[in-house]
Amino acid sequence: MRFLGRELSGCVFLAPMAGVTDYAYRTICARHGAAVTVTEMVSSRALVYQDKKSKSLLRKNDGSLCGAQIFGNDPAIMAEAAKLALTHSGCDFIDINMGCPMPKIANNGDGSALMKDPALAGRIVRAVKDAVNVPVTVKTRLGWDKGSINIVPFAQELEANGVDAIAVHGRTKTMLYSGVADWDAIRKVTEAVSVPVVANGDIFTPRDILRCKMHSGASLFAVGRAAFGDPWVFERLNAALEGREIPPLPCLAERMETALAQFSLACEDKGEHIACLEARKHLAWYLRGVAHSAYYKEQISRLSTPEEVHAVVKAIVRDLR
């Protein structure tokens, strides 16, 4: 499968998620079959104002096609931020967030609020396209609410302004992450534009991705919450799309070894203190569905040193298997 002029090893992407898809997590997912990864979203204004924390979010991972995601509503600032993001990260493409539904983003006219103004969204895409020499993609939703689903003309506006691909989450802004993703609505987009359309929303199992392909007409898919603590989901989903036998989930010892590999990458990227704090949620995710793990999840919630992280993982492997 080719995407943005590159040959991909699979058709399943890791969807960008604020507070989750950092360098360490993206690297692990890429190792297990995520063909495309995208950084956490970064404010265009923060980049232009030389915010160091924002720059730190843009580290490119190996093993996949990697995009830098920015958000904002001013074409000129977005163009400048795109250049800065590209210079700082060396990423393979720029992704523009036009889908974030969180109030602190949308209420400022960013993210999914841009769906209310397709002309402005188009100008942003054109400005960014003119500013960088890499592909430009957009992540968006179906519309603001069920009464204003405008994804088809919105996507056509983006295409007219040069967007190279569009990822569509099959929910409206007001739905947030509730309800059911509308894959049939995504099909209307795949039929209305000629650029690649990436289907996103409610893809958790091999059966889900096959149903999504049938309903959406898409050949590329993005996975978010399904990958929490389970980077092997990409191997299973790619296998389903290719008609291969679905590989089983590795044993707990191997899963914990992967969790420690992710923790090590996070320590190298962010320092031990931040890595330990963030390991609390990631290790708990790795234990999803593991019987009798409540005690260790409680232990995980208090982790503060690398020694504690390694000790609790060793105990998990010893006691839970």
Helices and strands as residue ranges (DSSP letters): E 2-3, E 6-7, E 12-14, H 23-31, E 36-38, E 42-43, H 44-48, H 52-56, E 65-71, H 75-89, E 93-98, H 103-106, G 111-116, H 118-131, E 136-140, G 146-148, H 151-160, E 165-169, H 183-192, E 197-200, H 206-216, E 220-223, G 225-227, H 233-241, H 252-270, H 272-286, H 294-300, H 306-319
